């Protein structure tokens, strides 16, 4: 780490490494859209000349951007550097690791969802288009198809993923990118938890009953959204999230952490 000498009482000032400064410039061009996904960066020879640095320094800058999923480095005779874009799955993995290492409980995750999902439901009801409603219907219909096939050969993990898809649609269509991304990075944690909660139950009739109740709630929500009933949509979804929390956090699940889902 580079640093400057400092008199007594002054704060340490860190001097960025040359590779970091190069990465900053290239990152800025990518996020501002000057360089777009799929674009090829100039050759190493050209970039070394452009920035006036050595190849090792340039390659260190590449490693920084590669770790952020902003570029893909192809090696070999036909190699090169292509602009990429961060994948939600990468952010979800990192966020999931943070939740695990922080000892976050499943109850904590559901408390957060009970706050932001009803708000997203309200926002969606306020701005919903025919396309939004169609997407909600498709998600509810996909779950209904699975449940109507019965529990004998059912893959309850598939049921859980289909149910969460409806939640996904609400967040995706609410018109708030931050909410949408927050929901997306929580997807794996929530679907894994739902699958485990269902798997621990041996009462398949009760599982089917709960999913059928969920489908009825989904359909009621669609009616409210289509009618533009903002308060009704928010209140219905708030109640649904409360019931979901109670049904998914029974027994040991009430005190388990996110880490327990992965061990």
C-alpha positions as a Markdown table, in Angstrom:
| # | Residue | x | y | z |
|---|---|---|---|---|
| 1 | Unk | 0.0 | 0.0 | 0.0 |
| 2 | Unk | 1.4 | 3.4 | -0.9 |
| 3 | Unk | 1.2 | 6.2 | 1.7 |
| 4 | Unk | 2.7 | 9.6 | 2.3 |
| 5 | Unk | 4.7 | 10.8 | 5.2 |
| 6 | Unk | 2.6 | 12.6 | 7.7 |
| 7 | Unk | 3.3 | 15.1 | 10.6 |
| 8 | Unk | 2.0 | 14.2 | 14.0 |
| 9 | Unk | -1.8 | 14.6 | 14.3 |
| 10 | Unk | -2.6 | 14.4 | 10.7 |
| 11 | Unk | -4.5 | 11.6 | 9.0 |
| 12 | Unk | -2.8 | 9.0 | 6.8 |
| 13 | Unk | -3.5 | 9.7 | 3.1 |
| 14 | Unk | -3.4 | 6.6 | 0.9 |
| 15 | Unk | -2.0 | 7.2 | -2.6 |
| 16 | Unk | -3.7 | 5.0 | -5.1 |
| 17 | Unk | -1.6 | 2.6 | -7.0 |
| 18 | Unk | -1.2 | 3.2 | -10.8 |
| 19 | Unk | -3.1 | 0.0 | -11.6 |
| 20 | Unk | -6.1 | 1.3 | -9.5 |
| 21 | Unk | -6.0 | 4.6 | -11.3 |
| 22 | Unk | -6.1 | 2.9 | -14.7 |
| 23 | Unk | -8.9 | 0.6 | -13.5 |
| 24 | Unk | -10.8 | 3.7 | -12.3 |
| 25 | Unk | -10.6 | 5.3 | -15.8 |
| 26 | Unk | -11.7 | 2.1 | -17.6 |
| 27 | Unk | -14.5 | 1.5 | -15.0 |
| 28 | Unk | -15.8 | 5.0 | -15.5 |
| 29 | Unk | -16.0 | 4.5 | -19.3 |
| 30 | Unk | -17.9 | 1.2 | -18.8 |
| 31 | Unk | -20.5 | 2.4 | -16.3 |
| 32 | Unk | -21.1 | 5.6 | -18.3 |
| 33 | Unk | -21.7 | 3.6 | -21.4 |
| 34 | Unk | -18.7 | 4.9 | -23.4 |
| 35 | Unk | -17.6 | 1.2 | -23.5 |
| 36 | Unk | -20.5 | -1.2 | -23.9 |
| 37 | Unk | -21.0 | -4.8 | -23.1 |
| 38 | Unk | -19.3 | -6.9 | -25.8 |
| 39 | Unk | -16.9 | -4.1 | -26.9 |
| 40 | Unk | -13.3 | -5.1 | -27.2 |
| 41 | Unk | -10.7 | -3.0 | -25.4 |
| 42 | Unk | -7.6 | -1.9 | -27.4 |
| 43 | Unk | -4.7 | -4.3 | -27.4 |
| 44 | Unk | -2.2 | -4.5 | -24.5 |
| 45 | Unk | 0.4 | -2.7 | -26.6 |
| 46 | Unk | -2.0 | 0.2 | -27.4 |
| 47 | Unk | -3.1 | 0.5 | -23.7 |
| 48 | Unk | 0.4 | 0.3 | -22.4 |
| 49 | Unk | 1.3 | 3.2 | -24.8 |
| 50 | Unk | -1.9 | 5.1 | -24.0 |
| 51 | Unk | -1.4 | 5.0 | -20.2 |
| 52 | Unk | 2.4 | 5.0 | -20.2 |
| 53 | Unk | 2.7 | 2.0 | -17.9 |
| 54 | Unk | 4.3 | -1.4 | -17.9 |
| 55 | Unk | 2.4 | -4.6 | -18.9 |
| 56 | Unk | 2.4 | -5.9 | -15.4 |
| 57 | Unk | 0.7 | -2.7 | -14.1 |
| 58 | Unk | -1.9 | -2.9 | -16.9 |
| 59 | Unk | -2.6 | -6.6 | -16.2 |
| 60 | Unk | -3.1 | -5.7 | -12.5 |
| 61 | Unk | -5.7 | -3.2 | -13.6 |
| 62 | Unk | -7.3 | -5.9 | -15.7 |
| 63 | Unk | -7.4 | -8.2 | -12.6 |
| 64 | Unk | -9.2 | -5.5 | -10.6 |
| 65 | Unk | -11.9 | -5.1 | -13.3 |
| 66 | Unk | -12.2 | -8.8 | -13.9 |
| 67 | Unk | -12.9 | -9.4 | -10.2 |
| 68 | Unk | -15.7 | -6.8 | -10.5 |
| 69 | Unk | -17.1 | -8.7 | -13.6 |
| 70 | Unk | -16.6 | -5.6 | -15.7 |
| 71 | Unk | -14.3 | -7.3 | -18.2 |
| 72 | Unk | -13.6 | -10.8 | -19.5 |
| 73 | Unk | -10.0 | -11.5 | -20.3 |
| 74 | Unk | -9.5 | -14.1 | -23.1 |
| 75 | Unk | -6.1 | -15.5 | -23.2 |
| 76 | Unk | -4.2 | -17.2 | -26.1 |
| 77 | Unk | -3.4 | -16.3 | -29.7 |
| 78 | Unk | -7.0 | -15.0 | -30.3 |
| 79 | Unk | -7.3 | -13.5 | -26.9 |
| 80 | Unk | -8.3 | -10.0 | -25.9 |
| 81 | Unk | -10.3 | -8.1 | -23.3 |
| 82 | Unk | -14.1 | -7.7 | -23.7 |
| 83 | Unk | -16.3 | -5.4 | -21.7 |
| 84 | Unk | -18.8 | -7.4 | -19.6 |
| 85 | Unk | -21.4 | -6.4 | -16.9 |
| 86 | Unk | -21.8 | -7.5 | -13.3 |
| 87 | Unk | -24.0 | -10.6 | -12.9 |
| 88 | Unk | -26.7 | -10.5 | -10.3 |
| 89 | Unk | -25.7 | -14.1 | -9.4 |
| 90 | Unk | -22.2 | -12.8 | -8.4 |
| 91 | Unk | -23.7 | -10.0 | -6.2 |
| 92 | Unk | -26.1 | -12.6 | -4.7 |
| 93 | Unk | -23.3 | -14.9 | -3.9 |
| 94 | Unk | -21.3 | -12.2 | -2.2 |
| 95 | Unk | -24.3 | -10.8 | -0.3 |
| 96 | Unk | -25.2 | -14.3 | 0.8 |
| 97 | Unk | -21.7 | -14.8 | 2.1 |
| 98 | Unk | -22.0 | -11.5 | 4.1 |
| 99 | Unk | -25.3 | -12.7 | 5.6 |
| 100 | Unk | -23.7 | -16.0 | 6.5 |
| 101 | Unk | -20.6 | -14.4 | 8.1 |
| 102 | Unk | -22.7 | -11.8 | 9.9 |
| 103 | Unk | -24.8 | -14.5 | 11.7 |
| 104 | Unk | -28.0 | -13.1 | 10.1 |
| 105 | Unk | -31.1 | -15.1 | 11.1 |
| 106 | Unk | -33.8 | -16.1 | 8.7 |
| 107 | Unk | -36.2 | -14.1 | 10.9 |
| 108 | Unk | -34.1 | -11.0 | 10.2 |
| 109 | Unk | -34.3 | -11.6 | 6.4 |
| 110 | Unk | -38.1 | -12.0 | 6.6 |
| 111 | Unk | -38.4 | -8.9 | 8.7 |
| 112 | Unk | -36.7 | -6.9 | 6.0 |
| 113 | Unk | -38.9 | -8.5 | 3.3 |
| 114 | Unk | -42.0 | -7.6 | 5.3 |
| 115 | Unk | -40.9 | -3.9 | 5.1 |
| 116 | Unk | -40.0 | -3.5 | 1.4 |
| 117 | Unk | -42.3 | -6.0 | -0.4 |
| 118 | Unk | -45.6 | -4.3 | 0.7 |
| 119 | Unk | -44.0 | -1.0 | -0.4 |
| 120 | Unk | -43.2 | -2.5 | -3.8 |
| 121 | Unk | -46.8 | -3.9 | -4.0 |
| 122 | Unk | -48.1 | -0.4 | -3.5 |
| 123 | Unk | -45.8 | 1.1 | -6.1 |
| 124 | Unk | -46.8 | -1.6 | -8.6 |
| 125 | Unk | -50.6 | -1.0 | -8.0 |
| 126 | Unk | -50.0 | 2.7 | -8.6 |
| 127 | Unk | -48.3 | 2.3 | -12.0 |
| 128 | Unk | -49.3 | -1.1 | -13.3 |
| 129 | Unk | -49.7 | -1.7 | -17.0 |
| 130 | Unk | -51.5 | -4.4 | -18.8 |
| 131 | Unk | -48.2 | -6.1 | -19.4 |
| 132 | Unk | -47.4 | -6.0 | -15.7 |
| 133 | Unk | -50.8 | -7.7 | -14.9 |
| 134 | Unk | -50.1 | -10.3 | -17.6 |
| 135 | Unk | -46.7 | -11.1 | -16.1 |
| 136 | Unk | -48.3 | -11.5 | -12.7 |
| 137 | Unk | -51.0 | -13.8 | -14.1 |
| 138 | Unk | -48.3 | -15.9 | -15.8 |
| 139 | Unk | -46.4 | -16.3 | -12.6 |
| 140 | Unk | -49.5 | -17.3 | -10.6 |
| 141 | Unk | -50.6 | -19.6 | -13.4 |
| 142 | Unk | -47.3 | -21.4 | -13.5 |
| 143 | Unk | -47.6 | -22.2 | -9.7 |
| 144 | Unk | -51.2 | -23.3 | -10.1 |
| 145 | Unk | -50.1 | -25.8 | -12.8 |
| 146 | Unk | -47.6 | -27.4 | -10.5 |
| 147 | Unk | -49.9 | -27.5 | -7.5 |
| 148 | Unk | -52.8 | -29.0 | -9.6 |
| 149 | Unk | -50.6 | -31.9 | -10.5 |
| 150 | Unk | -50.8 | -33.0 | -6.9 |
| 151 | Unk | -48.2 | -33.9 | -4.3 |
| 152 | Unk | -47.5 | -37.5 | -5.1 |
| 153 | Unk | -44.6 | -36.8 | -7.5 |
| 154 | Unk | -44.2 | -33.2 | -6.6 |
| 155 | Unk | -40.9 | -31.4 | -6.5 |
| 156 | Unk | -41.6 | -29.0 | -3.6 |
| 157 | Unk | -38.4 | -27.1 | -4.4 |
| 158 | Unk | -39.9 | -26.3 | -7.8 |
| 159 | Unk | -43.1 | -25.2 | -6.1 |
| 160 | Unk | -41.1 | -22.9 | -3.9 |
| 161 | Unk | -39.2 | -21.4 | -6.8 |
| 162 | Unk | -42.5 | -20.8 | -8.7 |
| 163 | Unk | -44.1 | -19.1 | -5.7 |
| 164 | Unk | -41.1 | -16.8 | -5.3 |
| 165 | Unk | -41.3 | -15.9 | -9.0 |
| 166 | Unk | -44.5 | -14.0 | -8.2 |
| 167 | Unk | -42.6 | -12.0 | -5.5 |
| 168 | Unk | -39.9 | -11.4 | -8.1 |
| 169 | Unk | -42.4 | -10.0 | -10.6 |
| 170 | Unk | -43.7 | -7.5 | -8.0 |
| 171 | Unk | -40.2 | -6.2 | -7.3 |
| 172 | Unk | -39.3 | -6.2 | -11.0 |
| 173 | Unk | -42.4 | -4.3 | -12.0 |
| 174 | Unk | -42.6 | -1.8 | -9.1 |
| 175 | Unk | -40.5 | 0.7 | -11.0 |
| 176 | Unk | -37.7 | 0.9 | -8.4 |
| 177 | Unk | -34.4 | -0.6 | -9.5 |
| 178 | Unk | -32.9 | -0.7 | -6.0 |
| 179 | Unk | -35.8 | -2.8 | -4.7 |
| 180 | Unk | -35.6 | -5.1 | -7.7 |
| 181 | Unk | -31.9 | -5.7 | -7.2 |
| 182 | Unk | -32.3 | -6.2 | -3.5 |
| 183 | Unk | -34.9 | -8.8 | -4.1 |
| 184 | Unk | -32.8 | -10.5 | -6.7 |
| 185 | Unk | -29.8 | -10.9 | -4.4 |
| 186 | Unk | -32.0 | -12.4 | -1.7 |
| 187 | Unk | -33.6 | -14.8 | -4.1 |
| 188 | Unk | -31.3 | -17.8 | -3.5 |
| 189 | Unk | -31.5 | -17.4 | 0.3 |
| 190 | Unk | -35.3 | -17.2 | 0.3 |
| 191 | Unk | -35.9 | -20.0 | -2.2 |
| 192 | Unk | -33.4 | -22.2 | -0.3 |
| 193 | Unk | -35.2 | -21.5 | 2.9 |
| 194 | Unk | -38.6 | -22.1 | 1.4 |
| 195 | Unk | -37.5 | -25.5 | 0.0 |
| 196 | Unk | -36.0 | -26.6 | 3.3 |
| 197 | Unk | -39.1 | -25.5 | 5.3 |
| 198 | Unk | -41.3 | -27.5 | 3.0 |
| 199 | Unk | -39.0 | -30.5 | 3.0 |
| 200 | Unk | -39.1 | -30.7 | 6.8 |
| 201 | Unk | -42.8 | -31.1 | 6.7 |
| 202 | Unk | -44.2 | -34.6 | 6.3 |
| 203 | Unk | -47.8 | -33.4 | 5.9 |
| 204 | Unk | -48.1 | -33.2 | 2.2 |
| 205 | Unk | -51.8 | -32.4 | 2.5 |
| 206 | Unk | -51.0 | -29.3 | 4.6 |
| 207 | Unk | -48.3 | -28.3 | 2.1 |
| 208 | Unk | -50.8 | -28.4 | -0.7 |
| 209 | Unk | -53.4 | -26.5 | 1.3 |
| 210 | Unk | -50.9 | -23.7 | 2.0 |
| 211 | Unk | -49.8 | -23.4 | -1.6 |
| 212 | Unk | -53.4 | -23.3 | -2.8 |
| 213 | Unk | -54.1 | -20.5 | -0.3 |
| 214 | Unk | -51.0 | -18.7 | -1.7 |
| 215 | Unk | -52.4 | -19.0 | -5.2 |
| 216 | Unk | -55.8 | -17.5 | -4.1 |
| 217 | Unk | -53.8 | -14.6 | -2.5 |
| 218 | Unk | -51.9 | -14.1 | -5.7 |
| 219 | Unk | -55.1 | -14.0 | -7.7 |
| 220 | Unk | -56.7 | -11.5 | -5.3 |
| 221 | Unk | -53.6 | -9.4 | -5.5 |
| 222 | Unk | -53.8 | -9.4 | -9.3 |
| 223 | Unk | -57.4 | -8.1 | -9.2 |
| 224 | Unk | -56.4 | -5.3 | -6.8 |
| 225 | Unk | -53.5 | -4.3 | -9.0 |
| 226 | Unk | -55.6 | -4.3 | -12.2 |
| 227 | Unk | -58.2 | -2.1 | -10.4 |
| 228 | Unk | -55.5 | 0.3 | -9.3 |
| 229 | Unk | -56.4 | -0.3 | -5.6 |
| 230 | Unk | -53.2 | 0.9 | -4.1 |
| 231 | Unk | -54.2 | 0.6 | -0.4 |
| 232 | Unk | -55.8 | -2.8 | -1.0 |
| 233 | Unk | -52.8 | -4.2 | -2.8 |
| 234 | Unk | -50.4 | -3.0 | -0.1 |
| 235 | Unk | -52.6 | -4.3 | 2.8 |
| 236 | Unk | -53.2 | -7.7 | 1.2 |
| 237 | Unk | -49.5 | -8.1 | 0.5 |
| 238 | Unk | -48.5 | -7.0 | 4.0 |
| 239 | Unk | -50.9 | -9.6 | 5.4 |
| 240 | Unk | -49.5 | -12.3 | 3.0 |
| 241 | Unk | -45.9 | -11.5 | 4.1 |
| 242 | Unk | -47.0 | -11.8 | 7.8 |
| 243 | Unk | -48.6 | -15.2 | 7.2 |
| 244 | Unk | -45.6 | -16.4 | 5.1 |
| 245 | Unk | -43.3 | -15.4 | 7.9 |
| 246 | Unk | -45.3 | -17.4 | 10.5 |
| 247 | Unk | -45.6 | -20.5 | 8.3 |
| 248 | Unk | -41.9 | -20.5 | 7.2 |
| 249 | Unk | -40.3 | -19.7 | 10.5 |
| 250 | Unk | -41.8 | -22.5 | 12.6 |
| 251 | Unk | -39.7 | -24.8 | 15.0 |
| 252 | Unk | -36.0 | -24.6 | 14.7 |
| 253 | Unk | -36.3 | -22.4 | 11.6 |
| 254 | Unk | -37.3 | -19.5 | 13.9 |
| 255 | Unk | -33.8 | -19.3 | 15.3 |
| 256 | Unk | -31.7 | -20.6 | 12.5 |
| 257 | Unk | -29.3 | -18.4 | 10.6 |
| 258 | Unk | -28.6 | -18.0 | 6.9 |
| 259 | Unk | -25.5 | -20.0 | 7.4 |
| 260 | Unk | -27.6 | -23.0 | 8.5 |
| 261 | Unk | -29.1 | -23.1 | 5.0 |
| 262 | Unk | -25.6 | -23.9 | 3.5 |
| 263 | Unk | -24.3 | -26.4 | 6.0 |
